[in-house]
Amino acid sequence: MPPPRRAAATAGEDGGVNGQTSRYRTSAVGMVGALLILLAVIAAFLVMRELVRTTPETPVRAVDYQETVRYAGDRASFDVLAPPSLPTGWRATSASYTPAPEERWHLGVLTEDGEYVGIEQELRSVESMVEEYVDQEAVAGERIELTGATGPAGWTTYRDDSGDHALVRREGDLTTLVVGTADQRVLVDYVQSLE
């Protein structure tokens, strides 16, 4: 009589895992393949999302700077300069007055072409304001005489490597700086409109 067959062991004598092979084989190649498939699905999702995404424009909000001019004019220790009105297509985007001890006036506008023009008035040195608002490496240019509503005044031109222009004048302790990405001729016209 043949010896009886032994039943398949489900656990080794030492309690180890059974000797049967799993229906799902795991290997490094299988894991890498699954990872590549997952990455392909994620990449496809990102591409599709970008194709159908519409990013709404974030329009620059215009501000009514006239009220801030009146407020600053009533409180400032210096004559606050601002244009009585802006050229067609221009819009004021920021206006602020900070009282003493760090008294200053700011008005920022965008031209019809989207170029920035700003006026800064502070009781600070020309050098510190040019470094802050134009560039630390800004180069002084010619001195020009401009006549506006405030009368004739000498302004020094500045320019930096990125194409920003500035016109600066010093009157007592007050420095007035007009800076922008707009062409210097635009800044000159702007300065001549200041009251």
PyRosetta script that sets phi, psi and omega in degrees:
from pyrosetta import init, pose_from_sequence

init()
pose = pose_from_sequence("MPPPRRAAATAGEDGGVNGQTSRYRTSAVGMVGALLILLAVIAAFLVMRELVRTTPETPVRAVDYQETVRYAGDRASFDVLAPPSLPTGWRATSASYTPAPEERWHLGVLTEDGEYVGIEQELRSVESMVEEYVDQEAVAGERIELTGATGPAGWTTYRDDSGDHALVRREGDLTTLVVGTADQRVLVDYVQSLE")
pose.set_psi(1, 133.6)
pose.set_omega(1, -177.7)
pose.set_phi(2, -70.5)
pose.set_psi(2, 152.6)
pose.set_omega(2, -179.7)
pose.set_phi(3, -66.3)
pose.set_psi(3, 147.5)
pose.set_omega(3, -179.5)
pose.set_phi(4, -66.5)
pose.set_psi(4, 144.4)
pose.set_omega(4, 178.1)
pose.set_phi(5, -75.6)
pose.set_psi(5, 141.1)
pose.set_omega(5, 179.2)
pose.set_phi(6, -88.6)
pose.set_psi(6, 143.9)
pose.set_omega(6, 177.0)
pose.set_phi(7, -69.1)
pose.set_psi(7, 147.5)
pose.set_omega(7, 179.6)
pose.set_phi(8, -60.5)
pose.set_psi(8, 136.0)
pose.set_omega(8, -178.3)
pose.set_phi(9, -75.5)
pose.set_psi(9, 136.9)
pose.set_omega(9, 176.9)
pose.set_phi(10, -97.0)
pose.set_psi(10, -19.8)
pose.set_omega(10, 176.5)
pose.set_phi(11, -148.5)
pose.set_psi(11, 145.0)
pose.set_omega(11, 179.4)
pose.set_phi(12, -71.3)
pose.set_psi(12, 167.3)
pose.set_omega(12, -179.5)
pose.set_phi(13, -60.9)
pose.set_psi(13, -29.3)
pose.set_omega(13, -179.6)
pose.set_phi(14, -91.3)
pose.set_psi(14, 10.7)
pose.set_omega(14, 176.2)
pose.set_phi(15, 85.1)
pose.set_psi(15, 13.6)
pose.set_omega(15, -179.1)
pose.set_phi(16, -73.1)
pose.set_psi(16, 178.5)
pose.set_omega(16, -178.7)
pose.set_phi(17, -71.9)
pose.set_psi(17, 151.0)
pose.set_omega(17, -177.3)
pose.set_phi(18, -63.2)
pose.set_psi(18, 163.3)
pose.set_omega(18, -176.0)
pose.set_phi(19, -84.5)
pose.set_psi(19, -5.1)
pose.set_omega(19, -179.7)
pose.set_phi(20, -73.6)
pose.set_psi(20, 145.8)
pose.set_omega(20, 177.5)
pose.set_phi(21, -84.0)
pose.set_psi(21, 147.0)
pose.set_omega(21, -178.1)
pose.set_phi(22, -75.7)
pose.set_psi(22, 152.8)
pose.set_omega(22, 177.5)
pose.set_phi(23, -69.3)
pose.set_psi(23, -29.6)
pose.set_omega(23, 179.7)
pose.set_phi(24, -106.7)
pose.set_psi(24, 104.4)
pose.set_omega(24, -179.1)
pose.set_phi(25, -81.5)
pose.set_psi(25, 135.3)
pose.set_omega(25, 175.6)
pose.set_phi(26, -110.3)
pose.set_psi(26, 137.6)
pose.set_omega(26, 177.9)
pose.set_phi(27, -154.4)
pose.set_psi(27, 165.8)
pose.set_omega(27, 179.0)
pose.set_phi(28, -62.8)
pose.set_psi(28, -37.6)
pose.set_omega(28, 179.9)
pose.set_phi(29, -64.9)
pose.set_psi(29, -41.5)
pose.set_omega(29, 178.8)
pose.set_phi(30, -65.2)
pose.set_psi(30, -39.7)
pose.set_omega(30, 179.8)
pose.set_phi(31, -68.7)
pose.set_psi(31, -40.1)
pose.set_omega(31, 178.2)
pose.set_phi(32, -64.6)
pose.set_psi(32, -41.4)
pose.set_omega(32, 178.2)
pose.set_phi(33, -61.2)
pose.set_psi(33, -44.1)
pose.set_omega(33, 178.8)
pose.set_phi(34, -64.0)
pose.set_psi(34, -39.9)
pose.set_omega(34, 178.8)
pose.set_phi(35, -64.5)
pose.set_psi(35, -41.5)
pose.set_omega(35, 178.5)
pose.set_phi(36, -64.1)
pose.set_psi(36, -39.6)
pose.set_omega(36, 177.8)
pose.set_phi(37, -64.2)
pose.set_psi(37, -43.1)
pose.set_omega(37, 179.1)
pose.set_phi(38, -62.6)
pose.set_psi(38, -44.0)
pose.set_omega(38, 178.6)
pose.set_phi(39, -64.1)
pose.set_psi(39, -37.5)
pose.set_omega(39, 177.6)
pose.set_phi(40, -64.2)
pose.set_psi(40, -39.9)
pose.set_omega(40, 178.8)
pose.set_phi(41, -65.8)
pose.set_psi(41, -43.1)
pose.set_omega(41, 179.4)
pose.set_phi(42, -64.4)
pose.set_psi(42, -43.9)
pose.set_omega(42, 179.0)
pose.set_phi(43, -61.7)
pose.set_psi(43, -42.4)
pose.set_omega(43, 178.9)
pose.set_phi(44, -62.3)
pose.set_psi(44, -41.0)
pose.set_omega(44, 178.3)
pose.set_phi(45, -62.0)
pose.set_psi(45, -45.7)
pose.set_omega(45, -179.2)
pose.set_phi(46, -64.4)
pose.set_psi(46, -40.6)
pose.set_omega(46, 178.2)
pose.set_phi(47, -63.7)
pose.set_psi(47, -45.6)
pose.set_omega(47, 179.9)
pose.set_phi(48, -63.0)
pose.set_psi(48, -40.9)
pose.set_omega(48, -179.4)
pose.set_phi(49, -62.6)
pose.set_psi(49, -41.3)
pose.set_omega(49, 179.2)
pose.set_phi(50, -67.6)
pose.set_psi(50, -34.5)
pose.set_omega(50, -179.6)
pose.set_phi(51, -67.7)
pose.set_psi(51, -34.3)
pose.set_omega(51, -176.2)
pose.set_phi(52, -101.7)
pose.set_psi(52, -3.8)
pose.set_omega(52, -178.2)
pose.set_phi(53, -75.4)
pose.set_psi(53, 136.9)
pose.set_omega(53, 171.8)
pose.set_phi(54, -119.8)
pose.set_psi(54, 119.5)
pose.set_omega(54, 179.6)
pose.set_phi(55, -92.2)
pose.set_psi(55, 117.0)
pose.set_omega(55, 180.0)
pose.set_phi(56, -69.1)
pose.set_psi(56, 142.6)
pose.set_omega(56, 176.6)
pose.set_phi(57, -67.9)
pose.set_psi(57, 142.9)
pose.set_omega(57, 175.7)
pose.set_phi(58, -102.1)
pose.set_psi(58, 95.2)
pose.set_omega(58, -176.2)
pose.set_phi(59, -66.2)
pose.set_psi(59, 144.9)
pose.set_omega(59, 176.1)
pose.set_phi(60, -76.4)
pose.set_psi(60, 126.0)
pose.set_omega(60, -178.7)
pose.set_phi(61, -77.9)
pose.set_psi(61, 130.0)
pose.set_omega(61, 175.8)
pose.set_phi(62, -82.4)
pose.set_psi(62, 146.2)
pose.set_omega(62, 178.1)
pose.set_phi(63, -120.1)
pose.set_psi(63, 153.9)
pose.set_omega(63, 174.5)
pose.set_phi(64, -88.2)
pose.set_psi(64, 101.1)
pose.set_omega(64, -174.3)
pose.set_phi(65, -80.2)
pose.set_psi(65, -16.6)
pose.set_omega(65, -175.2)
pose.set_phi(66, -61.7)
pose.set_psi(66, -38.6)
pose.set_omega(66, 179.3)
pose.set_phi(67, -65.7)
pose.set_psi(67, -39.5)
pose.set_omega(67, 178.5)
pose.set_phi(68, -68.3)
pose.set_psi(68, -36.2)
pose.set_omega(68, 176.4)
pose.set_phi(69, -60.9)
pose.set_psi(69, -46.2)
pose.set_omega(69, 179.7)
pose.set_phi(70, -62.8)
pose.set_psi(70, -44.2)
pose.set_omega(70, 179.3)
pose.set_phi(71, -59.7)
pose.set_psi(71, -49.8)
pose.set_omega(71, -178.8)
pose.set_phi(72, -64.8)
pose.set_psi(72, -41.7)
pose.set_omega(72, -179.4)
pose.set_phi(73, -60.2)
pose.set_psi(73, -33.8)
pose.set_omega(73, 179.0)
pose.set_phi(74, -73.9)
pose.set_psi(74, -22.3)
pose.set_omega(74, -171.7)
pose.set_phi(75, -114.7)
pose.set_psi(75, -24.0)
pose.set_omega(75, -173.4)
pose.set_phi(76, -70.9)
pose.set_psi(76, 150.4)
pose.set_omega(76, 176.9)
pose.set_phi(77, -86.0)
pose.set_psi(77, 1.7)
pose.set_omega(77, 178.5)
pose.set_phi(78, -133.3)
pose.set_psi(78, 167.0)
pose.set_omega(78, 178.1)
pose.set_phi(79, -75.3)
pose.set_psi(79, 116.3)
pose.set_omega(79, 179.1)
pose.set_phi(80, -77.2)
pose.set_psi(80, 126.5)
pose.set_omega(80, -178.3)
pose.set_phi(81, -102.3)
pose.set_psi(81, 135.5)
pose.set_omega(81, 176.5)
pose.set_phi(82, -161.8)
pose.set_psi(82, 152.6)
pose.set_omega(82, 176.6)
pose.set_phi(83, -72.3)
pose.set_psi(83, 143.7)
pose.set_omega(83, 178.1)
pose.set_phi(84, -64.2)
pose.set_psi(84, -29.4)
pose.set_omega(84, 174.7)
pose.set_phi(85, -154.0)
pose.set_psi(85, 163.6)
pose.set_omega(85, -179.5)
pose.set_phi(86, -101.5)
pose.set_psi(86, 150.1)
pose.set_omega(86, 175.9)
pose.set_phi(87, -59.1)
pose.set_psi(87, 157.8)
pose.set_omega(87, 178.7)
pose.set_phi(88, -55.5)
pose.set_psi(88, 131.2)
pose.set_omega(88, 178.7)
pose.set_phi(89, 91.1)
pose.set_psi(89, -15.6)
pose.set_omega(89, 177.7)
pose.set_phi(90, -83.4)
pose.set_psi(90, 152.8)
pose.set_omega(90, 175.8)
pose.set_phi(91, -145.8)
pose.set_psi(91, 139.2)
pose.set_omega(91, 176.6)
pose.set_phi(92, -76.8)
pose.set_psi(92, 134.4)
pose.set_omega(92, -178.7)
pose.set_phi(93, -114.9)
pose.set_psi(93, -17.9)
pose.set_omega(93, 178.2)
pose.set_phi(94, -157.6)
pose.set_psi(94, 142.1)
pose.set_omega(94, 176.6)
pose.set_phi(95, -150.5)
pose.set_psi(95, 129.4)
pose.set_omega(95, -179.9)
pose.set_phi(96, -153.2)
pose.set_psi(96, 149.7)
pose.set_omega(96, 174.7)
pose.set_phi(97, -128.4)
pose.set_psi(97, 130.4)
pose.set_omega(97, 176.5)
pose.set_phi(98, -114.0)
pose.set_psi(98, 122.9)
pose.set_omega(98, -179.3)
pose.set_phi(99, -74.0)
pose.set_psi(99, 171.9)
pose.set_omega(99, 178.1)
pose.set_phi(100, -56.9)
pose.set_psi(100, 148.8)
pose.set_omega(100, 20.9)
pose.set_phi(101, -89.1)
pose.set_psi(101, -13.6)
pose.set_omega(101, 177.9)
pose.set_phi(102, -108.6)
pose.set_psi(102, 55.5)
pose.set_omega(102, -173.6)
pose.set_phi(103, -61.6)
pose.set_psi(103, 132.0)
pose.set_omega(103, 177.7)
pose.set_phi(104, -162.4)
pose.set_psi(104, 156.8)
pose.set_omega(104, 179.2)
pose.set_phi(105, -125.9)
pose.set_psi(105, 138.3)
pose.set_omega(105, 179.0)
pose.set_phi(106, -138.7)
pose.set_psi(106, 137.7)
pose.set_omega(106, 171.3)
pose.set_phi(107, -140.5)
pose.set_psi(107, 122.1)
pose.set_omega(107, 178.3)
pose.set_phi(108, -114.8)
pose.set_psi(108, 135.1)
pose.set_omega(108, -179.7)
pose.set_phi(109, -135.4)
pose.set_psi(109, 158.3)
pose.set_omega(109, 172.5)
pose.set_phi(110, -113.7)
pose.set_psi(110, 135.5)
pose.set_omega(110, 178.6)
pose.set_phi(111, -76.4)
pose.set_psi(111, 175.6)
pose.set_omega(111, 177.8)
pose.set_phi(112, -58.6)
pose.set_psi(112, -30.2)
pose.set_omega(112, 179.9)
pose.set_phi(113, -89.8)
pose.set_psi(113, 5.2)
pose.set_omega(113, 178.8)
pose.set_phi(114, 82.2)
pose.set_psi(114, 13.3)
pose.set_omega(114, 177.2)
pose.set_phi(115, -85.3)
pose.set_psi(115, 147.1)
pose.set_omega(115, -177.9)
pose.set_phi(116, -89.2)
pose.set_psi(116, 139.6)
pose.set_omega(116, 170.7)
pose.set_phi(117, -136.8)
pose.set_psi(117, 129.2)
pose.set_omega(117, 179.8)
pose.set_phi(118, -135.7)
pose.set_psi(118, 149.0)
pose.set_omega(118, 173.7)
pose.set_phi(119, -116.7)
pose.set_psi(119, 135.0)
pose.set_omega(119, 178.6)
pose.set_phi(120, -127.6)
pose.set_psi(120, 130.6)
pose.set_omega(120, 175.1)
pose.set_phi(121, -127.9)
pose.set_psi(121, 125.9)
pose.set_omega(121, -178.6)
pose.set_phi(122, -150.4)
pose.set_psi(122, 158.5)
pose.set_omega(122, 175.6)
pose.set_phi(123, -90.5)
pose.set_psi(123, 67.3)
pose.set_omega(123, -177.8)
pose.set_phi(124, -139.8)
pose.set_psi(124, 169.3)
pose.set_omega(124, 179.1)
pose.set_phi(125, -72.5)
pose.set_psi(125, 155.7)
pose.set_omega(125, 176.5)
pose.set_phi(126, -59.6)
pose.set_psi(126, -45.5)
pose.set_omega(126, -176.2)
pose.set_phi(127, -58.3)
pose.set_psi(127, -46.8)
pose.set_omega(127, -177.7)
pose.set_phi(128, -67.2)
pose.set_psi(128, -35.3)
pose.set_omega(128, 179.7)
pose.set_phi(129, -73.3)
pose.set_psi(129, -39.7)
pose.set_omega(129, 177.8)
pose.set_phi(130, -62.7)
pose.set_psi(130, -43.2)
pose.set_omega(130, 178.3)
pose.set_phi(131, -60.3)
pose.set_psi(131, -41.4)
pose.set_omega(131, -177.1)
pose.set_phi(132, -76.0)
pose.set_psi(132, -44.7)
pose.set_omega(132, -170.9)
pose.set_phi(133, -98.0)
pose.set_psi(133, -20.0)
pose.set_omega(133, 179.6)
pose.set_phi(134, -109.3)
pose.set_psi(134, -74.7)
pose.set_omega(134, -178.9)
pose.set_phi(135, -176.5)
pose.set_psi(135, 148.8)
pose.set_omega(135, 177.0)
pose.set_phi(136, -65.1)
pose.set_psi(136, -25.5)
pose.set_omega(136, -178.8)
pose.set_phi(137, -103.7)
pose.set_psi(137, 17.7)
pose.set_omega(137, -179.3)
pose.set_phi(138, -61.7)
pose.set_psi(138, 144.9)
pose.set_omega(138, -177.2)
pose.set_phi(139, -109.9)
pose.set_psi(139, 129.7)
pose.set_omega(139, 176.4)
pose.set_phi(140, -73.8)
pose.set_psi(140, 140.4)
pose.set_omega(140, 178.7)
pose.set_phi(141, -112.4)
pose.set_psi(141, -142.2)
pose.set_omega(141, -177.2)
pose.set_phi(142, -76.4)
pose.set_psi(142, 160.7)
pose.set_omega(142, 174.2)
pose.set_phi(143, -100.3)
pose.set_psi(143, 128.6)
pose.set_omega(143, -178.4)
pose.set_phi(144, -122.4)
pose.set_psi(144, 148.4)
pose.set_omega(144, 177.4)
pose.set_phi(145, -97.6)
pose.set_psi(145, 123.7)
pose.set_omega(145, 179.1)
pose.set_phi(146, -121.4)
pose.set_psi(146, 143.7)
pose.set_omega(146, 177.0)
pose.set_phi(147, -117.9)
pose.set_psi(147, 125.1)
pose.set_omega(147, 178.0)
pose.set_phi(148, -136.7)
pose.set_psi(148, -160.9)
pose.set_omega(148, 180.0)
pose.set_phi(149, -63.6)
pose.set_psi(149, -23.5)
pose.set_omega(149, -179.5)
pose.set_phi(150, -88.7)
pose.set_psi(150, 1.8)
pose.set_omega(150, -179.3)
pose.set_phi(151, 95.6)
pose.set_psi(151, -179.8)
pose.set_omega(151, -179.0)
pose.set_phi(152, -71.7)
pose.set_psi(152, 143.4)
pose.set_omega(152, 179.4)
pose.set_phi(153, -155.1)
pose.set_psi(153, 148.1)
pose.set_omega(153, 176.9)
pose.set_phi(154, -89.7)
pose.set_psi(154, 131.3)
pose.set_omega(154, 179.9)
pose.set_phi(155, -123.7)
pose.set_psi(155, 139.3)
pose.set_omega(155, 175.9)
pose.set_phi(156, -99.4)
pose.set_psi(156, 134.0)
pose.set_omega(156, 179.4)
pose.set_phi(157, -87.7)
pose.set_psi(157, 147.3)
pose.set_omega(157, 175.4)
pose.set_phi(158, -135.8)
pose.set_psi(158, 154.7)
pose.set_omega(158, 178.0)
pose.set_phi(159, -150.3)
pose.set_psi(159, 147.1)
pose.set_omega(159, 175.0)
pose.set_phi(160, -118.4)
pose.set_psi(160, 176.1)
pose.set_omega(160, -176.1)
pose.set_phi(161, -66.6)
pose.set_psi(161, -23.8)
pose.set_omega(161, -177.7)
pose.set_phi(162, -86.9)
pose.set_psi(162, -0.4)
pose.set_omega(162, 176.5)
pose.set_phi(163, 98.9)
pose.set_psi(163, 2.9)
pose.set_omega(163, 175.9)
pose.set_phi(164, -71.3)
pose.set_psi(164, 145.5)
pose.set_omega(164, 178.0)
pose.set_phi(165, -120.7)
pose.set_psi(165, 154.2)
pose.set_omega(165, 175.8)
pose.set_phi(166, -148.9)
pose.set_psi(166, 149.9)
pose.set_omega(166, 171.3)
pose.set_phi(167, -122.6)
pose.set_psi(167, 130.3)
pose.set_omega(167, -173.7)
pose.set_phi(168, -132.6)
pose.set_psi(168, 139.8)
pose.set_omega(168, 172.9)
pose.set_phi(169, -137.6)
pose.set_psi(169, 148.8)
pose.set_omega(169, 179.2)
pose.set_phi(170, -117.2)
pose.set_psi(170, 130.2)
pose.set_omega(170, 179.7)
pose.set_phi(171, -138.0)
pose.set_psi(171, 101.7)
pose.set_omega(171, -174.2)
pose.set_phi(172, 66.1)
pose.set_psi(172, -127.0)
pose.set_omega(172, 177.9)
pose.set_phi(173, -88.1)
pose.set_psi(173, -7.2)
pose.set_omega(173, -174.0)
pose.set_phi(174, -91.9)
pose.set_psi(174, 130.0)
pose.set_omega(174, 172.1)
pose.set_phi(175, -110.9)
pose.set_psi(175, 128.7)
pose.set_omega(175, 175.1)
pose.set_phi(176, -112.6)
pose.set_psi(176, 126.3)
pose.set_omega(176, -176.7)
pose.set_phi(177, -128.0)
pose.set_psi(177, 125.1)
pose.set_omega(177, 173.5)
pose.set_phi(178, -111.8)
pose.set_psi(178, 120.5)
pose.set_omega(178, -172.8)
pose.set_phi(179, -130.3)
pose.set_psi(179, 154.1)
pose.set_omega(179, 176.7)
pose.set_phi(180, -178.0)
pose.set_psi(180, 168.9)
pose.set_omega(180, 174.0)
pose.set_phi(181, -87.6)
pose.set_psi(181, -10.1)
pose.set_omega(181, 178.9)
pose.set_phi(182, -72.2)
pose.set_psi(182, 162.1)
pose.set_omega(182, 178.4)
pose.set_phi(183, -61.1)
pose.set_psi(183, 152.7)
pose.set_omega(183, -178.6)
pose.set_phi(184, -58.6)
pose.set_psi(184, -35.0)
pose.set_omega(184, 179.6)
pose.set_phi(185, -61.3)
pose.set_psi(185, -37.4)
pose.set_omega(185, 177.8)
pose.set_phi(186, -65.2)
pose.set_psi(186, -41.5)
pose.set_omega(186, 178.7)
pose.set_phi(187, -64.4)
pose.set_psi(187, -39.5)
pose.set_omega(187, 178.3)
pose.set_phi(188, -61.4)
pose.set_psi(188, -47.3)
pose.set_omega(188, 178.3)
pose.set_phi(189, -59.8)
pose.set_psi(189, -40.5)
pose.set_omega(189, -179.6)
pose.set_phi(190, -63.9)
pose.set_psi(190, -45.9)
pose.set_omega(190, 179.8)
pose.set_phi(191, -60.0)
pose.set_psi(191, -41.2)
pose.set_omega(191, -178.6)
pose.set_phi(192, -69.2)
pose.set_psi(192, -15.3)
pose.set_omega(192, 178.4)
pose.set_phi(193, -91.5)
pose.set_psi(193, -8.2)
pose.set_omega(193, -174.6)
pose.set_phi(194, -70.8)
pose.set_psi(194, 139.8)
pose.set_omega(194, 176.3)
pose.set_phi(195, -126.2)
pose.dump_pdb("model.pdb")
